[in-house]
Amino acid sequence: MPWSTVEDAIAAVKRGDFVLVMDSEDREDECDIIFAAETVTAEQMAFAIRHTTGIICIVADQERLERFGLHPATTRNTDANATNFYVSTDFLPATTTGCSAADRATTARAMCNLAHTAEEFSKPGHLFPLCARKAGVLERPGHTESTFDLCRLAGVPPVGLLAELMHDDGTMYRRDASLEFASKHGIPIITVPQLIEYRRQQSAVGAPSIATKDALVVPQPTAAVQADGAASGARRGDAASSPTGEARHRVLAAHASHPASKL
C-alpha cells in the first residue's frame, strides 16, 4: 500500500476513523494509530488496545488538561524526546474500574466536554494524557503533535487518541510492516514529515489550515435516564459521556460505511 495523502488522513479523522502515522527512521521509527476522541467507540478502543502496546494516550493542550485538574507526570522530564506525559486519569461519574475498552472510550469522550469539572476526573487512572505543543508539528515533530494537528485540521475537538503499533512478539512495527497493516485494515497511513510539509505549505499560502472547534457539550441526562442507568448498573452508559446528536450520527455512519477502518 502506498503512502496516503494528508488530505486522506484529515478526512478519516473527520469521519471518526483511524489514521496511521509513521515518524522518521532517525527518531522513534514507530507507527502510531491515531483517532479522534470525540466519537471513539468501545470497539475502536478494543481494536487499538489489541494491536498496540495497550498504552492508550489522549492528546490535548495544556489549558484543557489543567482545567480537568491534570498536571505533568514529573517535574523533571528526562525522556529522550521530551514526551510530555501528564498524570493518568479516568472519568469517575460514568466508568467502573476505568480499565475496560468501554471505560477508556467514555473517559476520552468526556475530555472533549469542557462542562465537566476537575473533580470528575481521577488521578491516576487508565488513560495517559499527553500535552501537545501549541504550534503542533511545526514546533515538535512527534506523534503527540501529529494527533493534535490532525484533529484541528479536521475541525473536531482538539482531543485525540494514540497508541504505538506492536507485533504479537512484542516488537514494534517498522515501515514495511506498518504499510502492510494499513493495507490489511484499510487505514490511511502518512508520515510526520508529510504532515509538517502540509502545515508549511498551508502557512505559506496564508490558508486557515488549523480549524478549532469548541468543546463537545452534551446535555446532562434527565432524572428518568439517571434512574434507569442506576437500576441497570450501567454507569458507563451515562449520557454525559456518550456521543449524542451530530457526533453520534457520525459514529453510526462511520460504522455503517467504513467498517474496515474501524476494525
N, C-alpha and C positions, 0 to 999 in steps of 0.2 A: 504494500500500500504506500503510495507517495505521500509526502507531507501535505497537510491540508493548508488552506489559507487562513489568515487571521479572521477574515470575514466569516468563514465557516465556523470557527470557534466561537465568535461572538454570537452568531445565530443560534448555536447549540445551547449556550448558556442562557440566552433569552428564552428558549423553549423549555428550559429546565432539564436539559440533557447533560451527559458527561462530556468532558473535553480532556485530552491527554496533553501534557506539556512537558517537553524534554529540555533540560538545561544543557549547558556547554560541557563538552568532554573534559575540559580543564577545570571545571568547577566540581559539582557533585556527580555529573554524568548519570543522573537518575531521571526517571519519568514519574510524574505525579498525575493522579486522576483528580480532576477539579470539577466542581459543580456548585450551583447557586444554593444558598441556604434557604432562601425564601420558599421554595417549593419542594424541598427534599422530602422523599418518602422513606418509609421503613425499608422498602425493597431496595431502593438505591443505596441506602446506608449499609444494608447487609451485603450487597454486591461489593461495595468499596472495602468493607472490613475483610471479606473473604479473599480478595485479590491483592491486598496490600499488607503492610506491616500490622494493620489493625489500629494504628495510632491515627485517629481522625482529628485533624486540626481545623479550627474555624478561624478565618481571617477577617479582621475588621480594623478600623482605625483606632487610635488612642482614645479619642473622645468617647466613642461608643463603649469601648472596654471599660474605661474608668467610670462611665455613667452607671454601669452594672456592678460597680464595686470591685472590679478585677484589677490586678496590679502585676508588674513584672515578676516572673518566677524567681529572679535573682537580682541583686543589686550590683553584681559584678559579672557581666556576661563575657565568658571566655570561649564561646562557641566559635569555631573556625570561620563560619560565615556570618557571624553576628545575628543568628536567628533569634528573633525577639519573642520568646515564649512568655505568656502570661500564666497566672495560676489557673489550673483546670477548673471546670465548672459543670454543674447540672442545673436544669430549670426545676426548682423544687415543687411548684404547685401542680405539675402535670406529669411527673415521672415517678417511677418506683425506685429501683436501685440506681437508675441513671445509666446503666451499662448496656442494656439491650439496644438493638438497632433502632427500634421504635422510640425508645427514650432519648437516644442521642439525636435522632431526627427532630424530636419535639424540642429539645434544647436549642438546636440550630435554628429552627423556625422562630423560637421565642426571642432569639437575639436580633431578629430583624424588626422587632416591635419595641420602639423606644418608650412606649407606655408602661412597660414593665419596670420594676424597681430593683435596686441592688439587693434588697433583702430576699428577692425571689430566686437569686442565683447562688448556689452553694459554692463554697471554696474549701477544699478542692472538689473535683468531680471527674467526669469521664470524657468531656470534650476539651481539647487543648487549644486555647486561643493563641493566635499569632498576630502581633501588631504590625501592620503594614506601614511603610513609609508613604508620606503624602503624595510624592511625585511618582509613585509606582515604580515600574521597571526602569524609568529614566534615572531614578535615584539609586536603586538596588536591583540587580538582575537576578532575582530569586523567584522561587515558586510562590512565596507569600505575596509578593507584589504582582506577579502574573495573575494570581487569583483575584486580587483586589482590582486590578485594571480590567480584567475580563468582565467582572460584574458591573463595573462602572460604564464600560463601553456598551454593555448590553442593556443598560438602563434599568437594571434591577437593583434592589437594595445592596449597598456595597459590603455584603457579608457573604463569604464563600467558604467552601469546604475543600480540603485537600488531603491526600494520603499518598504515600510512596508505594508504587507497584513492587511486589515481591513474589518471587517464584516459590513453589511449594518446598523447595530445598533450602529456603532461607536466604538465597542470594537475590540481589536487586536486579531489576530489569535494566538492560542497556539498550542502545539504539535499535538494533535489528529486532530484538525480542519485543520492544515497545511498538514498533511498526506492525509486527505480526499480530500483537494483541489488539491494536487499533482496528486492523482489518477484520479479525475474527469477530469482534463485537460491534463493528460499525460505528466506531467512535472517532470523531475528528482528532487529529494529532498535529500539534505545532511545536515550535521551539521558542525558548525565551528570546534568542536573538531576532527571530521573526517578529515577535511582539514589540521588541524595542524599536526595530526599524519602522514598524507600522506607526507607533506613537510618534516617532521623529518626523515621519512624513506628514502625519496629521498636523503636527505642530508647525511644520514649515509652511503649510498652505493656509494656516490660520483656521483650520476646521475645528468645530466644537467636539473634539474627539472623546472627551470624558463627560458622560452624562451622569447626573446624580439624581437618584430617586429617593424621596423621603422614606422614612420607615414604614413598614407594612403594619398599620394599626388595625387590629382585628377587634370587633366588638366583643365585649365580655359575655359569657354565657348567661342566659336567663336563669331564674331560680329553678324553673322546671328542668332545664338541661343539667344544672348542677345536681339536682336531686336524683335525676336518672343516672348520672355518672357515678354518684356516690353509691347508689343502690347496686350498680353492676360492678363496682370496684374498678372501673376503667379510668384511673386517674390520668393515664397518658392520653385519653381521648378528650381532655379539656379543650373546649373550643378556643380558648385564649391562645393556644399554641398550634392549632391546626390551620392549614391553608384554607381560606374561605373566599367566596366571591371570585374575582378575576384570577387570583392566584390559584385557587382550587381548580378552576376551569382549565388553567394551563397544565396543571399536574395531570388531570384526567385526559386531556387531549394528547399530552405527550405520551402517556401510557398506551393510548389507542393507536397513535400513528408512528411512534418511534420506539417500539419495544426493545429492539436490539441495542439502542443507545442506552437504555436504562439497565438492561440486564445482560 
